[in-house]
């Protein structure tokens, strides 16, 4: 990839941080009483469905065609 060491180190640190956050969330979720855990899992499922079905906004793009290959 020929990337500088600091770039790779930064990416690795970000991966580690996200992994730690996910582990903390799983640990806290598993420590909740079953009823609360089920409510959170149901809410999460509803949010995933809403996000999957909502309209995706795309950036407006305009095609610009060059008439003269020498024009910039």
N, CA, C and O atoms as a CHARMM CRD file, in Angstrom:
* protein
*
  288
    1    1 UNK  N      0.82600  -1.18300   0.00000 PROA 1      0.00000
    2    1 UNK  CA     0.00000   0.00000   0.00000 PROA 1      0.00000
    3    1 UNK  C      0.87000   1.24500   0.00000 PROA 1      0.00000
    4    1 UNK  O      0.43900   2.30100  -0.46200 PROA 1      0.00000
    5    2 UNK  N      2.03500   1.13900   0.49000 PROA 2      0.00000
    6    2 UNK  CA     2.99600   2.23700   0.48100 PROA 2      0.00000
    7    2 UNK  C      2.48100   3.47000   1.23600 PROA 2      0.00000
    8    2 UNK  O      2.71900   4.60800   0.83000 PROA 2      0.00000
    9    3 UNK  N      1.76900   3.21900   2.34600 PROA 3      0.00000
   10    3 UNK  CA     1.28400   4.32600   3.17700 PROA 3      0.00000
   11    3 UNK  C      2.27800   4.55300   4.31800 PROA 3      0.00000
   12    3 UNK  O      2.95800   3.62700   4.76100 PROA 3      0.00000
   13    4 UNK  N      2.34600   5.78900   4.77800 PROA 4      0.00000
   14    4 UNK  CA     3.22500   6.10000   5.90200 PROA 4      0.00000
   15    4 UNK  C      2.77200   5.33900   7.14400 PROA 4      0.00000
   16    4 UNK  O      1.59500   5.01100   7.29900 PROA 4      0.00000
   17    5 UNK  N      3.72800   5.06800   8.01900 PROA 5      0.00000
   18    5 UNK  CA     3.44000   4.32000   9.24100 PROA 5      0.00000
   19    5 UNK  C      2.37800   5.00000  10.09700 PROA 5      0.00000
   20    5 UNK  O      1.54000   4.32100  10.68900 PROA 5      0.00000
   21    6 UNK  N      2.39900   6.34500  10.17100 PROA 6      0.00000
   22    6 UNK  CA     1.44000   7.03200  11.02400 PROA 6      0.00000
   23    6 UNK  C      0.01300   6.83800  10.51400 PROA 6      0.00000
   24    6 UNK  O     -0.92700   6.83800  11.30800 PROA 6      0.00000
   25    7 UNK  N     -0.16200   6.67400   9.21300 PROA 7      0.00000
   26    7 UNK  CA    -1.49000   6.45300   8.64900 PROA 7      0.00000
   27    7 UNK  C     -2.00500   5.08100   9.07700 PROA 7      0.00000
   28    7 UNK  O     -3.14500   4.94300   9.52000 PROA 7      0.00000
   29    8 UNK  N     -1.16400   4.08600   8.94000 PROA 8      0.00000
   30    8 UNK  CA    -1.55800   2.73200   9.32200 PROA 8      0.00000
   31    8 UNK  C     -1.79700   2.63300  10.82900 PROA 8      0.00000
   32    8 UNK  O     -2.73500   1.96900  11.27300 PROA 8      0.00000
   33    9 UNK  N     -0.96000   3.28400  11.59800 PROA 9      0.00000
   34    9 UNK  CA    -1.09600   3.27700  13.05500 PROA 9      0.00000
   35    9 UNK  C     -2.42300   3.93900  13.46000 PROA 9      0.00000
   36    9 UNK  O     -3.13000   3.44800  14.34000 PROA 9      0.00000
   37   10 UNK  N     -2.74700   5.06400  12.80100 PROA 10     0.00000
   38   10 UNK  CA    -4.00000   5.75900  13.09000 PROA 10     0.00000
   39   10 UNK  C     -5.20300   4.87700  12.77600 PROA 10     0.00000
   40   10 UNK  O     -6.14400   4.80000  13.56600 PROA 10     0.00000
   41   11 UNK  N     -5.17100   4.21500  11.62500 PROA 11     0.00000
   42   11 UNK  CA    -6.28200   3.33700  11.24700 PROA 11     0.00000
   43   11 UNK  C     -6.41000   2.17200  12.22600 PROA 11     0.00000
   44   11 UNK  O     -7.51800   1.80400  12.61600 PROA 11     0.00000
   45   12 UNK  N     -5.28400   1.59800  12.61900 PROA 12     0.00000
   46   12 UNK  CA    -5.31200   0.49900  13.58800 PROA 12     0.00000
   47   12 UNK  C     -5.87300   0.97500  14.92600 PROA 12     0.00000
   48   12 UNK  O     -6.64900   0.26200  15.56300 PROA 12     0.00000
   49   13 UNK  N     -5.48500   2.17300  15.35300 PROA 13     0.00000
   50   13 UNK  CA    -6.00000   2.72800  16.60700 PROA 13     0.00000
   51   13 UNK  C     -7.51300   2.95800  16.53400 PROA 13     0.00000
   52   13 UNK  O     -8.22400   2.72500  17.51100 PROA 13     0.00000
   53   14 UNK  N     -7.99600   3.41100  15.39200 PROA 14     0.00000
   54   14 UNK  CA    -9.43600   3.62100  15.22600 PROA 14     0.00000
   55   14 UNK  C    -10.18600   2.28900  15.28500 PROA 14     0.00000
   56   14 UNK  O    -11.24500   2.19100  15.90600 PROA 14     0.00000
   57   15 UNK  N     -9.63400   1.27700  14.63800 PROA 15     0.00000
   58   15 UNK  CA   -10.26000  -0.04800  14.66700 PROA 15     0.00000
   59   15 UNK  C    -10.32400  -0.56200  16.09800 PROA 15     0.00000
   60   15 UNK  O    -11.34700  -1.09700  16.52500 PROA 15     0.00000
   61   16 UNK  N     -9.23700  -0.39900  16.83500 PROA 16     0.00000
   62   16 UNK  CA    -9.20400  -0.82900  18.23600 PROA 16     0.00000
   63   16 UNK  C    -10.23600  -0.07700  19.06100 PROA 16     0.00000
   64   16 UNK  O    -10.93100  -0.67900  19.88000 PROA 16     0.00000
   65   17 UNK  N    -10.34600   1.23200  18.85700 PROA 17     0.00000
   66   17 UNK  CA   -11.30900   2.03300  19.61000 PROA 17     0.00000
   67   17 UNK  C    -12.73800   1.58200  19.31900 PROA 17     0.00000
   68   17 UNK  O    -13.53100   1.42000  20.24600 PROA 17     0.00000
   69   18 UNK  N    -13.07800   1.37800  18.04900 PROA 18     0.00000
   70   18 UNK  CA   -14.42200   0.93400  17.69700 PROA 18     0.00000
   71   18 UNK  C    -14.69700  -0.46200  18.24300 PROA 18     0.00000
   72   18 UNK  O    -15.80900  -0.74400  18.69000 PROA 18     0.00000
   73   19 UNK  N    -13.70500  -1.32700  18.21100 PROA 19     0.00000
   74   19 UNK  CA   -13.85700  -2.67700  18.75300 PROA 19     0.00000
   75   19 UNK  C    -14.13700  -2.61600  20.24900 PROA 19     0.00000
   76   19 UNK  O    -14.98800  -3.34800  20.75500 PROA 19     0.00000
   77   20 UNK  N    -13.42500  -1.74700  20.95600 PROA 20     0.00000
   78   20 UNK  CA   -13.64100  -1.60000  22.39900 PROA 20     0.00000
   79   20 UNK  C    -15.03100  -1.05000  22.70600 PROA 20     0.00000
   80   20 UNK  O    -15.67800  -1.49700  23.65300 PROA 20     0.00000
   81   21 UNK  N    -15.49000  -0.08900  21.92000 PROA 21     0.00000
   82   21 UNK  CA   -16.83800   0.46100  22.12200 PROA 21     0.00000
   83   21 UNK  C    -17.87800  -0.62900  21.89700 PROA 21     0.00000
   84   21 UNK  O    -18.81200  -0.76400  22.68700 PROA 21     0.00000
   85   22 UNK  N    -17.72700  -1.40700  20.83200 PROA 22     0.00000
   86   22 UNK  CA   -18.69100  -2.47300  20.54500 PROA 22     0.00000
   87   22 UNK  C    -18.70200  -3.50600  21.67200 PROA 22     0.00000
   88   22 UNK  O    -19.76800  -3.97800  22.06700 PROA 22     0.00000
   89   23 UNK  N    -17.53400  -3.85800  22.18700 PROA 23     0.00000
   90   23 UNK  CA   -17.45600  -4.82500  23.28900 PROA 23     0.00000
   91   23 UNK  C    -18.13800  -4.27000  24.53300 PROA 23     0.00000
   92   23 UNK  O    -18.88200  -4.98600  25.20400 PROA 23     0.00000
   93   24 UNK  N    -17.89200  -3.00600  24.84500 PROA 24     0.00000
   94   24 UNK  CA   -18.52700  -2.38000  26.00800 PROA 24     0.00000
   95   24 UNK  C    -20.04400  -2.39400  25.86300 PROA 24     0.00000
   96   24 UNK  O    -20.76400  -2.69100  26.81600 PROA 24     0.00000
   97   25 UNK  N    -20.52400  -2.07300  24.66600 PROA 25     0.00000
   98   25 UNK  CA   -21.97100  -2.06300  24.43400 PROA 25     0.00000
   99   25 UNK  C    -22.55900  -3.46500  24.58900 PROA 25     0.00000
  100   25 UNK  O    -23.61700  -3.62600  25.19600 PROA 25     0.00000
  101   26 UNK  N    -21.88000  -4.48200  24.04500 PROA 26     0.00000
  102   26 UNK  CA   -22.36700  -5.85400  24.18200 PROA 26     0.00000
  103   26 UNK  C    -22.37100  -6.28400  25.64900 PROA 26     0.00000
  104   26 UNK  O    -23.31900  -6.91800  26.11300 PROA 26     0.00000
  105   27 UNK  N    -21.30900  -5.93600  26.37500 PROA 27     0.00000
  106   27 UNK  CA   -21.22500  -6.28800  27.79800 PROA 27     0.00000
  107   27 UNK  C    -22.34600  -5.63700  28.60100 PROA 27     0.00000
  108   27 UNK  O    -22.97900  -6.28700  29.43200 PROA 27     0.00000
  109   28 UNK  N    -22.58700  -4.35800  28.35300 PROA 28     0.00000
  110   28 UNK  CA   -23.64600  -3.64700  29.09500 PROA 28     0.00000
  111   28 UNK  C    -25.02200  -4.20000  28.73300 PROA 28     0.00000
  112   28 UNK  O    -25.88700  -4.34500  29.59600 PROA 28     0.00000
  113   29 UNK  N    -25.21300  -4.50200  27.46500 PROA 29     0.00000
  114   29 UNK  CA   -26.48900  -5.05900  27.03300 PROA 29     0.00000
  115   29 UNK  C    -26.73000  -6.41000  27.69700 PROA 29     0.00000
  116   29 UNK  O    -27.84000  -6.69600  28.14600 PROA 29     0.00000
  117   30 UNK  N    -25.70600  -7.22700  27.75800 PROA 30     0.00000
  118   30 UNK  CA   -25.87600  -8.55600  28.35500 PROA 30     0.00000
  119   30 UNK  C    -26.08700  -8.49200  29.86300 PROA 30     0.00000
  120   30 UNK  O    -26.60800  -9.43900  30.45100 PROA 30     0.00000
  121   31 UNK  N    -25.69100  -7.39100  30.49600 PROA 31     0.00000
  122   31 UNK  CA   -25.86600  -7.27500  31.94700 PROA 31     0.00000
  123   31 UNK  C    -27.24400  -6.73100  32.33200 PROA 31     0.00000
  124   31 UNK  O    -27.59800  -6.72400  33.51100 PROA 31     0.00000
  125   32 UNK  N    -28.01800  -6.27800  31.35300 PROA 32     0.00000
  126   32 UNK  CA   -29.36000  -5.76200  31.63600 PROA 32     0.00000
  127   32 UNK  C    -30.32900  -6.90900  31.92700 PROA 32     0.00000
  128   32 UNK  O    -30.10900  -8.04200  31.49800 PROA 32     0.00000
  129   33 UNK  N    -31.38600  -6.60800  32.65000 PROA 33     0.00000
  130   33 UNK  CA   -32.43600  -7.62300  32.83300 PROA 33     0.00000
  131   33 UNK  C    -33.02500  -7.99800  31.46800 PROA 33     0.00000
  132   33 UNK  O    -33.02900  -7.18800  30.54000 PROA 33     0.00000
  133   34 UNK  N    -33.51500  -9.21500  31.36100 PROA 34     0.00000
  134   34 UNK  CA   -33.98900  -9.73000  30.07800 PROA 34     0.00000
  135   34 UNK  C    -35.04000  -8.83200  29.43100 PROA 34     0.00000
  136   34 UNK  O    -34.99400  -8.60800  28.22100 PROA 34     0.00000
  137   35 UNK  N    -35.98300  -8.31500  30.21300 PROA 35     0.00000
  138   35 UNK  CA   -37.04000  -7.46600  29.65300 PROA 35     0.00000
  139   35 UNK  C    -36.48500  -6.20800  29.00900 PROA 35     0.00000
  140   35 UNK  O    -36.90500  -5.83300  27.91400 PROA 35     0.00000
  141   36 UNK  N    -35.54400  -5.55200  29.68000 PROA 36     0.00000
  142   36 UNK  CA   -34.93300  -4.34100  29.12600 PROA 36     0.00000
  143   36 UNK  C    -34.11900  -4.66700  27.87900 PROA 36     0.00000
  144   36 UNK  O    -34.13500  -3.92000  26.90000 PROA 36     0.00000
  145   37 UNK  N    -33.41000  -5.78500  27.92700 PROA 37     0.00000
  146   37 UNK  CA   -32.60400  -6.19700  26.77400 PROA 37     0.00000
  147   37 UNK  C    -33.50100  -6.44600  25.56000 PROA 37     0.00000
  148   37 UNK  O    -33.16200  -6.05600  24.44300 PROA 37     0.00000
  149   38 UNK  N    -34.64700  -7.09700  25.78400 PROA 38     0.00000
  150   38 UNK  CA   -35.58500  -7.36100  24.68100 PROA 38     0.00000
  151   38 UNK  C    -36.15000  -6.06500  24.10800 PROA 38     0.00000
  152   38 UNK  O    -36.32200  -5.94500  22.89500 PROA 38     0.00000
  153   39 UNK  N    -36.44000  -5.09100  24.97800 PROA 39     0.00000
  154   39 UNK  CA   -36.94200  -3.79400  24.49900 PROA 39     0.00000
  155   39 UNK  C    -35.90600  -3.09300  23.62700 PROA 39     0.00000
  156   39 UNK  O    -36.24600  -2.53300  22.58500 PROA 39     0.00000
  157   40 UNK  N    -34.66900  -3.12100  24.04300 PROA 40     0.00000
  158   40 UNK  CA   -33.59200  -2.47600  23.26500 PROA 40     0.00000
  159   40 UNK  C    -33.39500  -3.19200  21.93700 PROA 40     0.00000
  160   40 UNK  O    -33.21800  -2.54700  20.90400 PROA 40     0.00000
  161   41 UNK  N    -33.42600  -4.51800  21.95700 PROA 41     0.00000
  162   41 UNK  CA   -33.26700  -5.27500  20.70900 PROA 41     0.00000
  163   41 UNK  C    -34.41600  -5.01500  19.74900 PROA 41     0.00000
  164   41 UNK  O    -34.20900  -4.93100  18.53900 PROA 41     0.00000
  165   42 UNK  N    -35.64000  -4.88500  20.28900 PROA 42     0.00000
  166   42 UNK  CA   -36.79300  -4.57600  19.43900 PROA 42     0.00000
  167   42 UNK  C    -36.67300  -3.17000  18.84800 PROA 42     0.00000
  168   42 UNK  O    -36.93700  -2.96600  17.66300 PROA 42     0.00000
  169   43 UNK  N    -36.27300  -2.20500  19.67700 PROA 43     0.00000
  170   43 UNK  CA   -36.09600  -0.83600  19.18400 PROA 43     0.00000
  171   43 UNK  C    -35.00900  -0.78500  18.11900 PROA 43     0.00000
  172   43 UNK  O    -35.14100  -0.06700  17.12800 PROA 43     0.00000
  173   44 UNK  N    -33.94700  -1.53600  18.31600 PROA 44     0.00000
  174   44 UNK  CA   -32.86500  -1.57800  17.33200 PROA 44     0.00000
  175   44 UNK  C    -33.35500  -2.14800  16.00300 PROA 44     0.00000
  176   44 UNK  O    -32.99300  -1.65500  14.93500 PROA 44     0.00000
  177   45 UNK  N    -34.17500  -3.18400  16.08100 PROA 45     0.00000
  178   45 UNK  CA   -34.71700  -3.78600  14.85800 PROA 45     0.00000
  179   45 UNK  C    -35.59500  -2.79400  14.10600 PROA 45     0.00000
  180   45 UNK  O    -35.53400  -2.70400  12.88000 PROA 45     0.00000
  181   46 UNK  N    -36.42200  -2.04000  14.85900 PROA 46     0.00000
  182   46 UNK  CA   -37.29000  -1.03400  14.23400 PROA 46     0.00000
  183   46 UNK  C    -36.43800   0.04300  13.56300 PROA 46     0.00000
  184   46 UNK  O    -36.71900   0.43600  12.43100 PROA 46     0.00000
  185   47 UNK  N    -35.40700   0.52000  14.24600 PROA 47     0.00000
  186   47 UNK  CA   -34.54000   1.54800  13.66300 PROA 47     0.00000
  187   47 UNK  C    -33.85200   1.05100  12.39900 PROA 47     0.00000
  188   47 UNK  O    -33.73700   1.79400  11.42400 PROA 47     0.00000
  189   48 UNK  N    -33.39000  -0.20500  12.40600 PROA 48     0.00000
  190   48 UNK  CA   -32.74700  -0.75100  11.19800 PROA 48     0.00000
  191   48 UNK  C    -33.72400  -0.78500  10.03000 PROA 48     0.00000
  192   48 UNK  O    -33.35400  -0.46600   8.90100 PROA 48     0.00000
  193   49 UNK  N    -34.98000  -1.17400  10.29800 PROA 49     0.00000
  194   49 UNK  CA   -35.98100  -1.21500   9.22600 PROA 49     0.00000
  195   49 UNK  C    -36.24700   0.17600   8.67600 PROA 49     0.00000
  196   49 UNK  O    -36.33300   0.36400   7.46300 PROA 49     0.00000
  197   50 UNK  N    -36.38000   1.15400   9.57000 PROA 50     0.00000
  198   50 UNK  CA   -36.64600   2.52500   9.13300 PROA 50     0.00000
  199   50 UNK  C    -35.49200   3.04100   8.28600 PROA 50     0.00000
  200   50 UNK  O    -35.70400   3.63400   7.22800 PROA 50     0.00000
  201   51 UNK  N    -34.27700   2.81400   8.75500 PROA 51     0.00000
  202   51 UNK  CA   -33.10800   3.28200   7.99700 PROA 51     0.00000
  203   51 UNK  C    -33.00400   2.59200   6.64400 PROA 51     0.00000
  204   51 UNK  O    -32.58000   3.21100   5.66800 PROA 51     0.00000
  205   52 UNK  N    -33.38300   1.32800   6.57100 PROA 52     0.00000
  206   52 UNK  CA   -33.28200   0.58200   5.31500 PROA 52     0.00000
  207   52 UNK  C    -34.31500   1.02600   4.29400 PROA 52     0.00000
  208   52 UNK  O    -34.08700   0.90100   3.09100 PROA 52     0.00000
  209   53 UNK  N    -35.45500   1.54800   4.75900 PROA 53     0.00000
  210   53 UNK  CA   -36.52400   1.89000   3.82300 PROA 53     0.00000
  211   53 UNK  C    -36.60700   3.36900   3.48800 PROA 53     0.00000
  212   53 UNK  O    -37.32700   3.75800   2.56800 PROA 53     0.00000
  213   54 UNK  N    -35.88200   4.19100   4.22000 PROA 54     0.00000
  214   54 UNK  CA   -36.00400   5.62800   3.94500 PROA 54     0.00000
  215   54 UNK  C    -35.28600   5.97800   2.64000 PROA 54     0.00000
  216   54 UNK  O    -34.39500   5.26100   2.18400 PROA 54     0.00000
  217   55 UNK  N    -35.69800   7.08900   2.06400 PROA 55     0.00000
  218   55 UNK  CA   -35.09400   7.53700   0.81400 PROA 55     0.00000
  219   55 UNK  C    -33.64000   7.91700   1.04900 PROA 55     0.00000
  220   55 UNK  O    -33.29400   8.56500   2.03600 PROA 55     0.00000
  221   56 UNK  N    -32.82300   7.50200   0.13400 PROA 56     0.00000
  222   56 UNK  CA   -31.41700   7.87700   0.20400 PROA 56     0.00000
  223   56 UNK  C    -31.22600   9.15700  -0.59500 PROA 56     0.00000
  224   56 UNK  O    -31.57300   9.22100  -1.77400 PROA 56     0.00000
  225   57 UNK  N    -30.68400  10.15100   0.04100 PROA 57     0.00000
  226   57 UNK  CA   -30.44900  11.42600  -0.62900 PROA 57     0.00000
  227   57 UNK  C    -29.11200  11.35800  -1.34900 PROA 57     0.00000
  228   57 UNK  O    -28.08400  11.03300  -0.75400 PROA 57     0.00000
  229   58 UNK  N    -29.14100  11.66300  -2.61300 PROA 58     0.00000
  230   58 UNK  CA   -27.91600  11.68000  -3.40500 PROA 58     0.00000
  231   58 UNK  C    -27.53100  13.12400  -3.69700 PROA 58     0.00000
  232   58 UNK  O    -28.38500  14.00300  -3.80500 PROA 58     0.00000
  233   59 UNK  N    -26.27000  13.34000  -3.81900 PROA 59     0.00000
  234   59 UNK  CA   -25.80000  14.66800  -4.17900 PROA 59     0.00000
  235   59 UNK  C    -26.18900  14.97000  -5.61800 PROA 59     0.00000
  236   59 UNK  O    -26.08800  14.09700  -6.48000 PROA 59     0.00000
  237   60 UNK  N    -26.62700  16.18200  -5.88600 PROA 60     0.00000
  238   60 UNK  CA   -26.94700  16.52400  -7.27900 PROA 60     0.00000
  239   60 UNK  C    -25.65500  16.62600  -8.09000 PROA 60     0.00000
  240   60 UNK  O    -24.73100  17.35200  -7.72400 PROA 60     0.00000
  241   61 UNK  N    -25.61200  15.91000  -9.16000 PROA 61     0.00000
  242   61 UNK  CA   -24.42900  15.92200 -10.01900 PROA 61     0.00000
  243   61 UNK  C    -24.80400  16.46000 -11.38900 PROA 61     0.00000
  244   61 UNK  O    -25.89000  16.18700 -11.90100 PROA 61     0.00000
  245   62 UNK  N    -23.91700  17.20800 -11.96000 PROA 62     0.00000
  246   62 UNK  CA   -24.11800  17.75700 -13.28800 PROA 62     0.00000
  247   62 UNK  C    -22.98500  17.28000 -14.17900 PROA 62     0.00000
  248   62 UNK  O    -21.81100  17.38900 -13.82800 PROA 62     0.00000
  249   63 UNK  N    -23.35300  16.75500 -15.32700 PROA 63     0.00000
  250   63 UNK  CA   -22.33900  16.30800 -16.27700 PROA 63     0.00000
  251   63 UNK  C    -21.89900  17.50100 -17.09400 PROA 63     0.00000
  252   63 UNK  O    -22.73100  18.20700 -17.66300 PROA 63     0.00000
  253   64 UNK  N    -20.62100  17.73000 -17.15700 PROA 64     0.00000
  254   64 UNK  CA   -20.07000  18.83100 -17.94500 PROA 64     0.00000
  255   64 UNK  C    -19.26200  18.20700 -19.08500 PROA 64     0.00000
  256   64 UNK  O    -18.28500  17.49100 -18.86800 PROA 64     0.00000
  257   65 UNK  N    -19.69600  18.50000 -20.27100 PROA 65     0.00000
  258   65 UNK  CA   -19.00100  17.94600 -21.44000 PROA 65     0.00000
  259   65 UNK  C    -18.11300  19.01900 -22.04100 PROA 65     0.00000
  260   65 UNK  O    -18.53300  20.16200 -22.22000 PROA 65     0.00000
  261   66 UNK  N    -16.91600  18.65000 -22.34300 PROA 66     0.00000
  262   66 UNK  CA   -15.99400  19.58200 -22.98200 PROA 66     0.00000
  263   66 UNK  C    -16.21300  19.55900 -24.47500 PROA 66     0.00000
  264   66 UNK  O    -16.12300  18.50900 -25.11000 PROA 66     0.00000
  265   67 UNK  N    -16.50300  20.72700 -25.03800 PROA 67     0.00000
  266   67 UNK  CA   -16.69200  20.84000 -26.47900 PROA 67     0.00000
  267   67 UNK  C    -15.34500  20.83300 -27.18600 PROA 67     0.00000
  268   67 UNK  O    -15.17100  20.17800 -28.21400 PROA 67     0.00000
  269   68 UNK  N    -14.39800  21.57100 -26.62300 PROA 68     0.00000
  270   68 UNK  CA   -13.08000  21.70800 -27.21700 PROA 68     0.00000
  271   68 UNK  C    -12.08900  20.96700 -26.31900 PROA 68     0.00000
  272   68 UNK  O    -11.94400  21.33900 -25.15400 PROA 68     0.00000
  273   69 UNK  N    -11.40500  19.93800 -26.81100 PROA 69     0.00000
  274   69 UNK  CA   -10.47700  19.18100 -25.96800 PROA 69     0.00000
  275   69 UNK  C     -9.34600  20.04300 -25.39000 PROA 69     0.00000
  276   69 UNK  O     -8.75700  19.68500 -24.37000 PROA 69     0.00000
  277   70 UNK  N     -9.04300  21.17500 -26.03700 PROA 70     0.00000
  278   70 UNK  CA    -7.98800  22.04500 -25.54200 PROA 70     0.00000
  279   70 UNK  C     -8.50400  23.06200 -24.52900 PROA 70     0.00000
  280   70 UNK  O     -7.70700  23.72500 -23.86400 PROA 70     0.00000
  281   71 UNK  N     -9.81200  23.19600 -24.40200 PROA 71     0.00000
  282   71 UNK  CA   -10.38500  24.15500 -23.46100 PROA 71     0.00000
  283   71 UNK  C    -10.34300  23.57400 -22.05800 PROA 71     0.00000
  284   71 UNK  O    -10.54600  22.37400 -21.87400 PROA 71     0.00000
  285   72 UNK  N    -10.08400  24.40800 -21.08300 PROA 72     0.00000
  286   72 UNK  CA   -10.06500  23.95000 -19.68900 PROA 72     0.00000
  287   72 UNK  C    -10.96600  24.78100 -18.84300 PROA 72     0.00000
  288   72 UNK  O    -11.07700  24.54200 -17.64000 PROA 72     0.00000
